Amino acid sequence: MEPELELADLARRIADGEAATRTRTSLIGALAAAGWTQARIATAAGISQQAVSTAINRTSSQALLRIAIRKEIAAGTNPRDSLARWKARTPADPESAAHLATYLADFEAIIAEEEAL
């Protein structure tokens, strides 16, 4: 396979994986809100309870992001300006950088979803 095609295929698979992760996170959040225990969700999803806890926390973060983005749009400001400011931050330690990368990916995805409405 040509390198360009390999890179394009890899980018598509990564994007599909990120979309699947966001969907799973959303579903886990909905199940938790419906009263499912973390143990029950973990068993049903075939993941650890720690992964369920992480997903529930991410769902909460996404909900807060969505509210903030909607407020920015309602105020007539562009949420992509806030995204650019966050992208300019450079955490010193790798763990913070990984958390920021996840946050920014969610931020960007939610902006795109809100713009599509």
N, C-alpha and C positions, 0 to 999 in steps of 0.2 A: 504494500500500500504506500502511496506517496505521502511524504511527511505532512504536507498541507492537509490532506484528507484525514490523516491520523490525528492531527491537532484539532481539526474541526469535529471529528467524531468524539475525541476526548472532551472537548468543551461541551458538546451536547450531552454526554453522559454525566458530566459534573453538574450541569444545569438540571438535568432530570433528577439527579440525586438530591440536589438542594430543594427542588420542588417537592419531592417525596418526603423529605425531612420536614419541611414546613407543613405539609398536609398531615403527616403523622403527629406532629406537635399540636396542631390545631385539634385533631381528633382526641388526643389524650387530654387536652384541656377541657374539651366538651364532656368527655366521660367523667373527669374529675368533678366538673361542675354539676353533673347529673347524679353525683353521689357515689360513684365507683371508688373503691379503695385503690391505693397505689399497688397493693399486692394483686388485686384482681386485674387491673390494667396491665401490669407487668406480665402476668400469666397469659392473658389474652393476646398481647402483642409479642410475646416471646423475647422480652427484654428485661433487664434488671430493674429493681425498684429505684435504684439511683438514677437510671436513665429516665424513668417516669418522673421522678422528682425534678430532674433537669428540664424535662419537657414542660412540666407544669409551670416552673419558674419562667421559662422562655415565653409561654403563652401569656403570662401576666405582663411581661415586658412588652410583648407585641401589642397587647390591648392598650397599654399606656402610650406606646408609640402612635397607634392609630388615632387615639384621642388628640394627641399633640399635633399630628399632621392635619387632622380635620380642623383644629382651631387655627392653625397657620393659614390654611386655604380659606377659611371663613373670614379671616382678618385681611385677606388680600395679599399675603406674603407667599413666597415660593418656598415650600419645604425643602427643595433641592439646595437652597442656600444653607440651610441648617445642616444638611447632609454633607455639603462641601466643608463646612467648618469642622464637623466631626472627623471627616477623612483627613484633615490636616493635622490631627492629633497623632502623636507617635509615642505610644507607651514604651517605657524602658524595658519592662520584663515580658518575656514571651507569653506568659499566661494572660496578662492584661491585653496584650496584642491579639491573642486568640479570641478573647471575650469581645473586644472591640470589633474584630472582623465579623463575628456572628451578629452583633448588634447592627453593624452597618449593612450587612446583607439583608437583615429583616427590615431595616429602615428603608432601603432602596426598593425592596419588593412591595412593601406597604404603600409607598409613594406611588408606584406604578399601578397598584390595584385601585387606589383612590382616584388617580387621574383617569382611569378607565371608566369610572362610574359616571 
